[in-house]
Every structure is written in C-alpha cells, then in structure tokens.
Amino acid sequence: MTRIAVVGGGPRAMSILERLAARASESLEPVEIHLIDSVQVGCGQVWRTDQPDWYLMNTVAGEITAFSGPPDGGPARPGAGPSFAQWWDMVDPGREHANDYAPRGIYGRYLLFLLDTIERALPSSVTLHRVVATVSDLRREGEGFRLSLDDGSELYADQAALVTGHARPRLSGRLLELQRFAESHPNLRFIPGGSAADMPLPDIAPGSKAGVIGMGLTFYDVVAALTVGRGGSFTESPDGLVYTPSGNEPYLVAGSRSGFPQPGRGRNQKPSGFGYRPVFFTEDLVRASAGAERLDFHRHLLPRLRAEVDFVYFTTVLRERSGAATADEFAARVRAGGGASVSDLARCAADFGLGDLPGLDFDTLALPFAHRTFADRATFDKELLVALDADVREAERGNVDSPVKAGLDILRSLRWIIRELTDFGGLAAASHRDGLVDWYAPRSAFLAAGPPLVRLRETRALIEAGILRVIGPQATYVTDAETGKFGVVSPAIPGASEAVDTIIDARIPAPDVRADTSPLTRMLLRRGLWREFVNGGEFHTGGVAVTRSPFHPIGADGRPVQGLYVLGIPTEYSRFFTQVVATGPTAWSEFMRDADDVASHLLRSAELNVHQSLVIGG
C-alpha cells in the first residue's frame, strides 16, 4: 500500500491532486490519499464556501481554470474540464461570466466541483480520504514521516507535499506596540493583518472610529464588510454611485504610504487565454545584457521591463491618436528590431511623433502624492477625488483601449520571465532585496493586481457619504497615552490627525518562516527539515529554501530533504509571486507545471512501489 496525502487543501493542493489523478492508471499499485485541511477540504481557508459574497476575486473568471486541460466533449475529468467561467455559466445560467469578478466563495464551490470530479475519476486502486484537521508536527520515521494532527491522531507516509498557504507571523516593531497598547486599554482593539474574512470585524461597534492600515486589496475587503456587510447599499444616480448608510457602520479612517487606494483593474477586453509575446523583456535578452555578471534587477531587468511596458503604452497611444494601421506599423517596426537594443524603442517612438511622450513611471503612478504637502484637508480631499475619477475613467476604457491600463496589465504577462530570472537566487543578494523585494514587488502588485474598478467607485461614494476618510499620504499610526486612543496621522496635511478606537491592519503579512507562528512550521525548522533561504549568505528572505523541480525543501544540513515537497506561499522570496491560484484556460502556467512535476514524482514512487507517499494540504 502506498499512501499519498495532500496538507492545506486549497488551489495548489487541488492542482497536485488533479495532475496525480490525470496521470494515474488502473494498473497502479494500491494508493491511499489523505487530503488534509484545517478549514475546508478542497478549497482551504481563503476560498471556503461559507464566506459572504462581498469578498471578491481580483481576476476575471475567464482567465482561470483549475483543470489541466479544456473540455473535450466527454464528461468533466482530470485533464479535461470546464474553466471557472464555463462552470459558473452552467451553475448560474442566463448570462456569461467570463468578464465577471466572482465572490471568493463561488470559486471555492468550483474547487469542490473539481475535487468531486477527481474522486469520481480515480482508479479503483486509489482511495481518497478528506481530513479536516491541522497538522501540528512532521518528523522523520524510518524512510518516511510521521505526521501529528491536532485531533490527537497520527499518519505515517513516505512522502509529503506541503502546500500550506498564508501564515500568520509573530508581530514585531510598531505593530507589536499597537497590539500591546490595545491590550492595556480595554476600550481599544488592534486587529492584525490577514484575510478580512477571518478578522473579528463584527466586533467593531457601529458609530465607533476605526483606522485602517494600508489601501490594497484587503482594504477593499475590510471596507466592504463594514459597509455593505452592515446593511448599507450602493445605487446608481445621474451623478454616479451613491452610498446609503444603514447606521450600523463605523467611521473609517484609512491611510498608506501613497495616500491613494490601489488602482482598479482595467475593464477586461482580452479573450480568455490571451498571450503576450515580449520583445524586449525575454530571458535570453536579459541574460545577454548581463554577460558574465550576476543579474542585478535595476541594471539588467528593469530597463527591459520598462521598455516592454512602454512599447504597449506607445502602441496604444498611437492606436488612439492615429488609428489601428499606424499602431500596427509602429509595432511591426519595433518587433522587427528583435528587442536587442532598448534604445530602438525611443527612436521608433520619435519617428512616429511620440518623441516628447514620456513612458510610464512606476514611482509616479504608485506614489501620486509623493513629496507633496497640501494646504488643508479640503485641498487634499479634492485632489484625491479627482485622481479617483481619473483612475475609474481609465479602468472603464479597458485593458486594451486605455494606454495606461494596457501598459500596466502587461506586467502580469511578464511575471513568468521574472521568475525564470530571479527564482532560486538568480539575483545578486543586495539586488534581490533592494530591487525585487523592496522596490519592484510592491509597485508591480499595486499597479497591476488591483481590484475590480467598481471598488474605486465605491470608495468615492463612501468618501462623499462621510463614512470613509483617507487621512493622506505617509500615514502613521500612533498611540496616545494621555487620551487612551490610537491616532491616524498624515504629516502632509496640516492638522490631519484622527483619534480612533480600533486599528485594522488591512495587509496580508509577508511570508517569514522565522516569525511564522504555525506549530508545523516551528517543528519543521526545529527538526531541520526546513530552513530559510538566505541569498548569498546576506539576504535573509523569510522564504523556505527549496530545490528546483520537484521542489524538495533544503534541510538544515544543506541537503535536499527527499520525500518532502513544498509549493506556494511558504517559498515566497525563494521564488517570485507565489500567490497565484490557477493556470490559464488555454495554456499551462508554471502553477500547473509545478503541480505536475510534484504529482509525477509522487506517482513514480507509487508505480515503482518503492515507498509510501503523503501530500499534506492545510
């Protein structure tokens, strides 16, 4: 008997299981699969099906599939099944959902459909067990591993694939100070970062004041829960979206470094499975520009990445100004150059009358109020609303027709190239830290991975309704022992200070294996089965060190831990942008390739009947 288990039953666990089932044959030796998740087997904590519909995905349904192949006319099965949009159309007929942003719970239902489909398709020699439990320990035992569950039971297996998703790190620094201040003042509350669906937001009293740290995706979730989730409603009017309060809302004071909510995604105009062929930013061209040098993000990657974005931006501007024929001629001339020289783009742009048009500047777009001060509150509020309106207009034009949104949307298409260049220590240590992690990653996420544009319209309506205030740029969160209150402050606006009773950290904590409070993570480190990836001996990334495919963790002794596999968020910074939850509907992304590599490795052991296998999903 070979045992396979899957700990953290979310999208990555499902992708491993789907590929394992697609590869399994009836001649396989008996296999027992344990799929383990602490919240809901099949969709995990983030995608659980009992969460309210106001928590939305930030990717349209037509861009996502959990199956490794499209439908082929037969029944849905591993390797051939409906995309998320196709499934949604079937369960909610009457409209097409390809360009809709689904509630997260709906995607969870799709993942459960996938799990049921997998179970029906498994060979008779394979048994699947769905286990709702938390894995608290994993240790070597003989040639395999002994897993301890929080219900007191144990499992033995030769192999384990760990796909445990987001962690909750130990608080430190200013956040720890805020928490301790709240603990010493019974009338205050500090809510640490994480998924809004897991926060104790119902405990915030109506009419009280709540400060919100960060204005990214989780900010929008928090705001939705405390407004629509409290019985408020949005309605269309001749002047735009209007919010009608229920009277149960708290008063919200939000802030961030930029002082601007994360921009909206452009209305989707691209077909499902859209693929972009880069000109300037290819792995070969970047490596050629570096020669024998170790890759440096700002010197070798960023110039070519900017050129790729600007190429799309300029092409879209030309289409708008001079028509499709001129834009196509420009694009053909640029592509004919092969991308070897970044300066070719500027020369071609000048030839087509765009010599005076600057490219898109990531800093200006991500930090629109940087280095500015405002005369008073009214001045900032007015500029904020103007900027919100401008972003909504661009988003409504779409990710093909808006030059800005089209250019920024290409960043999503270039992620896989960044991974090829930077994963597993591809960058020099200082550049990995300062260039990729500290500089590019937050700007790219802010500009290219934003919410549906309706969230920006809702934000404006809430500001005008007096429910939400953006405190201003360079926001800080302070404690006031004299008043016994928290404070939200912006130094860019005279008198911009609000006393609040609650502070909500509306950010997803960065993965940090050293600070992870998970008992499993602590035990894996203690037993030497995991260690942190330290680039060049100087940049402590916080991510789990892993090998290339099939992604064994590297143990404390510096050797790969055979029989263990790690995918996804625990490896962030050892790898780049591991937060993806699916592959595209027409071609595999690295998300599915990675899952297939792990699945094939697990099955190889089962087919050879060498040792047992366990994949844990939790």
FIVODREN-221681 format. One record per residue (C-alpha): x, y, z; residue in one letter; residue number from 1. Coordinates in steps of 0.25 Angstrom, whole numbers, plus 5000, padded with zeros to 4 digits. Example, Ala and Ser with C-alpha at 12.3 -4.5 7.8 and 13.67 -1.06 7.14 Angstrom:
REM FIVODREN-221681
     px     py     pz   code   pos
   5049   4982   5031      A     1
   5055   4996   5029      S     2
This chain:
REM FIVODREN-221681
     px     py     pz   code   pos
   5000   5000   5000      M     1
   5005   5014   4996      T     2
   4999   5026   5004      R     3
   4998   5040   4998      I     4
   4993   5051   5006      A     5
   4991   5066   5002      V     6
   4993   5077   5016      V     7
   4986   5090   5012      G     8
   4974   5087   5003      G     9
   4974   5100   4995      G    10
   4977   5102   4980      P    11
   4991   5097   4980      R    12
   4987   5084   4987      A    13
   4976   5083   4977      M    14
   4985   5085   4965      S    15
   4995   5074   4970      I    16
   4983   5064   4972      L    17
   4977   5067   4959      E    18
   4990   5064   4952      R    19
   4992   5052   4960      L    20
   4978   5047   4956      A    21
   4981   5050   4941      A    22
   4994   5042   4941      R    23
   4989   5031   4950      A    24
   4986   5018   4943      S    25
   4977   5006   4946      E    26
   4990   4997   4947      S    27
   4995   5006   4959      L    28
   4998   4999   4972      E    29
   4988   5002   4983      P    30
   4989   5016   4987      V    31
   4983   5023   4999      E    32
   4982   5038   4998      I    33
   4980   5047   5011      H    34
   4975   5061   5007      L    35
   4977   5069   5020      I    36
   4972   5084   5022      D    37
   4969   5091   5035      S    38
   4957   5099   5030      V    39
   4950   5093   5018      Q    40
   4956   5081   5010      V    41
   4957   5085   4995      G    42
   4957   5100   4996      C    43
   4964   5103   5008      G    44
   4963   5115   5017      Q    45
   4964   5127   5007      V    46
   4953   5121   4997      W    47
   4944   5114   5007      R    48
   4930   5114   5003      T    49
   4923   5120   5015      D    50
   4929   5134   5013      Q    51
   4920   5146   5009      P    52
   4919   5150   4995      D    53
   4925   5163   4997      W    54
   4939   5157   4997      Y    55
   4942   5158   4982      L    56
   4954   5152   4974      M    57
   4962   5161   4966      N    58
   4964   5153   4954      T    59
   4952   5151   4944      V    60
   4946   5137   4943      A    61
   4950   5135   4928      G    62
   4965   5135   4932      E    63
   4964   5124   4941      I    64
   4963   5109   4941      T    65
   4966   5098   4951      A    66
   4966   5087   4941      F    67
   4979   5084   4934      S    68
   4972   5083   4920      G    69
   4959   5089   4914      P    70
   4946   5081   4912      P    71
   4947   5071   4900      D    72
   4933   5067   4899      G    73
   4933   5056   4909      G    74
   4930   5057   4924      P    75
   4938   5066   4933      A    76
   4950   5059   4938      R    77
   4965   5061   4942      P    78
   4972   5067   4930      G    79
   4959   5071   4923      A    80
   4949   5080   4930      G    81
   4942   5094   4929      P    82
   4949   5107   4932      S    83
   4944   5115   4944      F    84
   4935   5123   4935      A    85
   4929   5111   4928      Q    86
   4926   5105   4941      W    87
   4920   5118   4946      W    88
   4911   5119   4934      D    89
   4906   5105   4936      M    90
   4902   5107   4950      V    91
   4897   5121   4948      D    92
   4891   5121   4934      P    93
   4885   5133   4928      G    94
   4898   5141   4926      R    95
   4912   5140   4922      E    96
   4922   5141   4934      H    97
   4935   5141   4926      A    98
   4938   5156   4930      N    99
   4932   5156   4944      D   100
   4939   5156   4957      Y   101
   4934   5145   4965      A   102
   4931   5145   4980      P   103
   4942   5136   4986      R   104
   4932   5126   4992      G   105
   4928   5123   4978      I   106
   4942   5120   4974      Y   107
   4942   5111   4986      G   108
   4930   5104   4980      R   109
   4937   5102   4967      Y   110
   4949   5096   4974      L   111
   4939   5086   4982      L   112
   4934   5082   4968      F   113
   4948   5079   4963      L   114
   4950   5071   4976      L   115
   4937   5063   4974      D   116
   4941   5061   4959      T   117
   4955   5056   4963      I   118
   4949   5046   4973      E   119
   4940   5040   4963      R   120
   4951   5038   4953      A   121
   4961   5032   4962      L   122
   4965   5017   4958      P   123
   4959   5006   4967      S   124
   4973   5004   4973      S   125
   4973   5019   4979      V   126
   4965   5023   4991      T   127
   4964   5037   4995      L   128
   4961   5042   5010      H   129
   4957   5056   5013      R   130
   4962   5060   5026      V   131
   4958   5073   5034      V   132
   4970   5075   5043      A   133
   4982   5083   5046      T   134
   4996   5077   5044      V   135
   5004   5081   5056      S   136
   5017   5073   5054      D   137
   5024   5065   5044      L   138
   5036   5057   5047      R   139
   5045   5046   5041      R   140
   5042   5032   5044      E   141
   5049   5021   5037      G   142
   5049   5024   5022      E   143
   5037   5033   5023      G   144
   5030   5043   5032      F   145
   5021   5043   5044      R   146
   5010   5054   5044      L   147
   5003   5058   5057      S   148
   4989   5064   5055      L   149
   4982   5074   5065      D   150
   4971   5063   5068      D   151
   4982   5054   5074      G   152
   4983   5045   5062      S   153
   4995   5042   5054      E   154
   4998   5038   5040      L   155
   5010   5031   5034      Y   156
   5015   5033   5020      A   157
   5028   5032   5012      D   158
   5026   5046   5005      Q   159
   5019   5059   5008      A   160
   5016   5071   4999      A   161
   5013   5083   5008      L   162
   5004   5094   5001      V   163
   5000   5101   5014      T   164
   4997   5115   5008      G   165
   4997   5128   5016      H   166
   5003   5128   5030      A   167
   5001   5138   5042      R   168
   5015   5143   5046      P   169
   5019   5147   5060      R   170
   5017   5162   5062      L   171
   5029   5171   5064      S   172
   5032   5186   5063      G   173
   5021   5196   5062      R   174
   5010   5186   5060      L   175
   5014   5179   5073      L   176
   5014   5193   5080      E   177
   5000   5195   5075      L   178
   4995   5182   5080      Q   179
   5001   5184   5094      R   180
   4995   5197   5095      F   181
   4981   5191   5092      A   182
   4983   5180   5102      E   183
   4986   5191   5113      S   184
   4973   5199   5109      H   185
   4961   5190   5109      P   186
   4953   5200   5101      N   187
   4963   5199   5089      L   188
   4965   5188   5079      R   189
   4976   5184   5069      F   190
   4973   5174   5058      I   191
   4986   5168   5052      P   192
   4987   5166   5037      G   193
   4981   5155   5029      G   194
   4969   5151   5021      S   195
   4957   5160   5024      A   196
   4948   5148   5025      A   197
   4956   5143   5037      D   198
   4956   5157   5044      M   199
   4947   5160   5056      P   200
   4941   5171   5049      L   201
   4927   5169   5054      P   202
   4932   5173   5068      D   203
   4935   5187   5063      I   204
   4923   5196   5069      A   205
   4914   5204   5060      P   206
   4918   5218   5061      G   207
   4932   5216   5066      S   208
   4944   5220   5059      K   209
   4953   5210   5052      A   210
   4967   5213   5046      G   211
   4971   5204   5034      V   212
   4986   5202   5031      I   213
   4988   5200   5016      G   214
   4979   5202   5004      M   215
   4982   5190   4996      G   216
   4973   5178   4993      L   217
   4970   5175   5007      T   218
   4966   5189   5010      F   219
   4955   5188   5000      Y   220
   4950   5175   5007      D   221
   4950   5181   5020      V   222
   4942   5193   5015      V   223
   4932   5184   5008      A   224
   4930   5176   5021      A   225
   4928   5189   5029      L   226
   4918   5196   5020      T   227
   4911   5186   5011      V   228
   4913   5176   5021      G   229
   4906   5185   5031      R   230
   4894   5187   5023      G   231
   4898   5199   5014      G   232
   4895   5199   5000      S   233
   4901   5206   4987      F   234
   4891   5211   4976      T   235
   4894   5218   4963      E   236
   4890   5232   4961      S   237
   4892   5243   4950      P   238
   4904   5248   4958      D   239
   4910   5234   4959      G   240
   4910   5223   4970      L   241
   4903   5227   4983      V   242
   4904   5220   4997      Y   243
   4892   5220   5006      T   244
   4897   5217   5020      P   245
   4890   5207   5029      S   246
   4894   5214   5042      G   247
   4902   5201   5047      N   248
   4915   5205   5040      E   249
   4927   5210   5048      P   250
   4934   5223   5043      Y   251
   4947   5218   5035      L   252
   4960   5226   5034      V   253
   4969   5219   5024      A   254
   4984   5222   5021      G   255
   4996   5217   5014      S   256
   5010   5222   5009      R   257
   5004   5226   4996      S   258
   4991   5232   5001      G   259
   4984   5226   4989      F   260
   4975   5214   4989      P   261
   4980   5203   4980      Q   262
   4977   5206   4965      P   263
   4966   5198   4959      G   264
   4968   5187   4948      R   265
   4964   5191   4934      G   266
   4951   5186   4929      R   267
   4955   5173   4922      N   268
   4955   5174   4907      Q   269
   4964   5162   4905      K   270
   4960   5148   4901      P   271
   4961   5136   4910      S   272
   4975   5131   4909      G   273
   4981   5144   4903      F   274
   4996   5142   4902      G   275
   5006   5153   4900      Y   276
   5020   5151   4893      R   277
   5030   5160   4899      P   278
   5040   5168   4890      V   279
   5050   5174   4900      F   280
   5048   5166   4913      F   281
   5052   5152   4909      T   282
   5061   5143   4918      E   283
   5071   5142   4907      D   284
   5072   5157   4904      L   285
   5073   5160   4919      V   286
   5084   5149   4921      R   287
   5091   5154   4909      A   288
   5091   5169   4915      S   289
   5097   5164   4927      A   290
   5108   5155   4921      G   291
   5117   5148   4931      A   292
   5111   5157   4943      E   293
   5102   5153   4953      R   294
   5088   5158   4950      L   295
   5084   5172   4956      D   296
   5070   5176   4956      F   297
   5071   5191   4953      H   298
   5083   5189   4943      R   299
   5079   5177   4935      H   300
   5064   5174   4937      L   301
   5057   5188   4940      L   302
   5061   5195   4927      P   303
   5056   5184   4918      R   304
   5043   5182   4927      L   305
   5041   5197   4925      R   306
   5043   5196   4910      A   307
   5033   5185   4909      E   308
   5022   5193   4917      V   309
   5025   5206   4909      D   310
   5024   5198   4896      F   311
   5010   5194   4899      V   312
   5007   5208   4904      Y   313
   5012   5215   4892      F   314
   5005   5205   4883      T   315
   4992   5208   4890      T   316
   4994   5223   4889      V   317
   4997   5222   4874      L   318
   4984   5214   4872      R   319
   4976   5225   4880      E   320
   4983   5236   4872      R   321
   4985   5231   4858      S   322
   4977   5218   4856      G   323
   4980   5204   4856      A   324
   4988   5204   4843      A   325
   4998   5213   4849      T   326
   4999   5206   4862      A   327
   5001   5193   4855      D   328
   5012   5199   4846      E   329
   5019   5204   4859      F   330
   5018   5191   4866      A   331
   5023   5183   4854      A   332
   5035   5192   4852      R   333
   5039   5191   4867      V   334
   5037   5176   4867      R   335
   5046   5175   4854      A   336
   5057   5180   4862      G   337
   5057   5168   4871      G   338
   5058   5176   4884      G   339
   5073   5175   4885      A   340
   5074   5190   4888      S   341
   5065   5197   4897      V   342
   5068   5210   4890      S   343
   5061   5205   4878      D   344
   5048   5208   4885      L   345
   5051   5222   4887      A   346
   5056   5224   4872      R   347
   5043   5217   4867      C   348
   5034   5226   4876      A   349
   5041   5238   4871      A   350
   5039   5234   4857      D   351
   5024   5233   4859      F   352
   5023   5246   4866      G   353
   5024   5241   4881      L   354
   5037   5247   4884      G   355
   5032   5256   4894      D   356
   5023   5246   4901      L   357
   5029   5240   4914      P   358
   5028   5226   4917      G   359
   5020   5221   4929      L   360
   5027   5223   4942      D   361
   5025   5213   4953      F   362
   5028   5222   4964      D   363
   5019   5234   4960      T   364
   5008   5224   4957      L   365
   5009   5217   4970      A   366
   5012   5229   4979      L   367
   5004   5240   4972      P   368
   5005   5249   4985      F   369
   5020   5247   4988      A   370
   5028   5258   4993      H   371
   5016   5267   4993      R   372
   5009   5275   5004      T   373
   4995   5281   5004      F   374
   4989   5294   5009      A   375
   4978   5288   5016      D   376
   4968   5276   5017      R   377
   4959   5281   5006      A   378
   4970   5282   4996      T   379
   4975   5268   4998      F   380
   4961   5262   4998      D   381
   4958   5270   4985      K   382
   4971   5265   4978      E   383
   4968   5251   4984      L   384
   4954   5250   4977      L   385
   4960   5256   4964      V   386
   4970   5245   4964      A   387
   4960   5234   4967      L   388
   4951   5239   4956      D   389
   4963   5239   4946      A   390
   4966   5224   4950      D   391
   4952   5220   4948      V   392
   4951   5226   4935      R   393
   4964   5219   4930      E   394
   4959   5206   4936      A   395
   4946   5207   4929      E   396
   4953   5209   4916      R   397
   4959   5195   4918      G   398
   4972   5188   4918      N   399
   4973   5189   4903      V   400
   4968   5203   4899      D   401
   4974   5210   4911      S   402
   4989   5213   4909      P   403
   4992   5213   4924      V   404
   4984   5201   4927      K   405
   4988   5193   4915      A   406
   5003   5196   4918      G   407
   5002   5192   4933      L   408
   4994   5180   4930      D   409
   5006   5174   4922      I   410
   5013   5173   4936      L   411
   5004   5161   4939      R   412
   5009   5155   4926      S   413
   5023   5157   4929      L   414
   5023   5150   4943      R   415
   5028   5137   4938      W   416
   5040   5143   4932      I   417
   5043   5150   4945      I   418
   5042   5136   4952      R   419
   5051   5129   4942      E   420
   5062   5140   4944      L   421
   5061   5142   4959      T   422
   5056   5129   4966      D   423
   5066   5121   4974      F   424
   5075   5133   4976      G   425
   5076   5137   4962      G   426
   5079   5151   4966      L   427
   5091   5157   4974      A   428
   5087   5157   4989      A   429
   5086   5172   4990      A   430
   5078   5174   4977      S   431
   5069   5163   4981      H   432
   5066   5170   4994      R   433
   5066   5185   4989      D   434
   5062   5183   4975      G   435
   5052   5172   4974      L   436
   5046   5170   4988      V   437
   5046   5184   4993      D   438
   5045   5192   4981      W   439
   5038   5185   4969      Y   440
   5029   5175   4976      A   441
   5021   5185   4984      P   442
   5020   5194   4972      R   443
   5016   5183   4962      S   444
   5005   5177   4971      A   445
   5000   5191   4974      F   446
   4999   5195   4959      L   447
   4996   5182   4952      A   448
   4988   5173   4962      A   449
   4977   5183   4967      G   450
   4962   5181   4970      P   451
   4951   5182   4960      P   452
   4948   5196   4956      L   453
   4935   5196   4964      V   454
   4943   5197   4977      R   455
   4949   5210   4973      L   456
   4935   5215   4970      R   457
   4930   5210   4984      E   458
   4942   5217   4991      T   459
   4938   5230   4985      R   460
   4923   5228   4989      A   461
   4928   5225   5003      L   462
   4936   5237   5004      I   463
   4925   5246   4999      E   464
   4915   5239   5009      A   465
   4924   5243   5021      G   466
   4927   5228   5024      I   467
   4941   5228   5020      L   468
   4953   5237   5021      R   469
   4967   5236   5014      V   470
   4976   5242   5024      I   471
   4986   5246   5014      G   472
   5000   5241   5009      P   473
   5011   5236   5018      Q   474
   5001   5231   5028      A   475
   5006   5227   5042      T   476
   4998   5220   5053      Y   477
   5001   5225   5067      V   478
   4997   5223   5082      T   479
   4993   5234   5091      D   480
   4995   5230   5106      A   481
   4988   5243   5110      E   482
   4975   5241   5103      T   483
   4976   5226   5103      G   484
   4973   5225   5088      K   485
   4980   5221   5075      F   486
   4983   5232   5065      G   487
   4984   5232   5050      V   488
   4993   5244   5045      V   489
   4998   5249   5031      S   490
   5009   5259   5032      P   491
   5006   5264   5018      A   492
   4993   5271   5022      I   493
   4992   5282   5034      P   494
   4984   5276   5045      G   495
   4982   5263   5038      A   496
   4980   5254   5051      S   497
   4968   5245   5055      E   498
   4967   5238   5068      A   499
   4961   5224   5067      V   500
   4957   5213   5076      D   501
   4961   5201   5066      T   502
   4973   5199   5057      I   503
   4971   5189   5046      I   504
   4984   5184   5039      D   505
   4978   5182   5025      A   506
   4990   5176   5019      R   507
   4994   5161   5016      I   508
   5006   5159   5025      P   509
   5019   5156   5017      A   510
   5023   5141   5018      P   511
   5034   5139   5028      D   512
   5038   5125   5032      V   513
   5046   5131   5044      R   514
   5033   5138   5050      A   515
   5023   5128   5046      D   516
   5014   5124   5058      T   517
   5009   5111   5052      S   518
   5013   5099   5060      P   519
   5016   5091   5048      L   520
   5026   5102   5043      T   521
   5033   5103   5056      R   522
   5034   5088   5057      M   523
   5040   5087   5043      L   524
   5050   5097   5046      L   525
   5053   5091   5059      R   526
   5055   5077   5053      R   527
   5064   5082   5042      G   528
   5054   5079   5031      L   529
   5052   5093   5027      W   530
   5062   5105   5026      R   531
   5061   5119   5022      E   532
   5066   5123   5008      F   533
   5078   5133   5010      V   534
   5083   5138   4997      N   535
   5098   5140   4997      G   536
   5099   5138   5011      G   537
   5094   5152   5014      E   538
   5079   5154   5010      F   539
   5070   5147   5019      H   540
   5058   5145   5010      T   541
   5048   5139   5020      G   542
   5044   5128   5010      G   543
   5046   5113   5011      V   544
   5059   5109   5003      A   545
   5055   5099   4992      V   546
   5062   5092   4981      T   547
   5057   5093   4967      R   548
   5047   5083   4962      S   549
   5042   5075   4969      P   550
   5043   5086   4980      F   551
   5049   5078   4992      H   552
   5052   5087   5004      P   553
   5066   5089   5007      I   554
   5069   5084   5021      G   555
   5078   5090   5032      A   556
   5089   5081   5027      D   557
   5089   5088   5013      G   558
   5084   5075   5006      R   559
   5070   5073   4999      P   560
   5060   5066   5008      V   561
   5056   5054   5000      Q   562
   5041   5051   5001      G   563
   5037   5065   5004      L   564
   5031   5075   4994      Y   565
   5028   5090   4997      V   566
   5020   5099   4987      L   567
   5014   5112   4988      G   568
   5014   5124   4998      I   569
   5024   5117   5008      P   570
   5034   5118   4997      T   571
   5032   5133   4994      E   572
   5045   5141   4992      Y   573
   5052   5128   4989      S   574
   5043   5128   4977      R   575
   5035   5140   4972      F   576
   5020   5143   4973      F   577
   5015   5130   4978      T   578
   5001   5136   4981      Q   579
   4994   5131   4968      V   580
   4983   5122   4970      V   581
   4981   5115   4956      A   582
   4986   5114   4942      T   583
   4981   5120   4929      G   584
   4970   5113   4921      P   585
   4978   5111   4908      T   586
   4992   5108   4913      A   587
   4999   5103   4925      W   588
   5006   5114   4934      S   589
   5017   5110   4944      E   590
   5006   5108   4954      F   591
   5001   5095   4947      M   592
   5015   5091   4942      R   593
   5020   5091   4957      D   594
   5008   5083   4961      A   595
   5010   5073   4950      D   596
   5025   5072   4954      D   597
   5021   5068   4968      V   598
   5010   5059   4964      A   599
   5019   5051   4954      S   600
   5029   5050   4965      H   601
   5019   5044   4975      L   602
   5013   5035   4965      L   603
   5027   5030   4961      R   604
   5029   5025   4975      S   605
   5016   5018   4975      A   606
   5017   5011   4962      E   607
   5031   5006   4966      L   608
   5025   5002   4979      N   609
   5038   5007   4986      V   610
   5031   5015   4997      H   611
   5019   5021   5002      Q   612
   5015   5035   4999      S   613
   5008   5046   5006      L   614
   5004   5060   5001      V   615
   4998   5069   5012      I   616
   4989   5081   5009      G   617
   4986   5090   5021      G   618
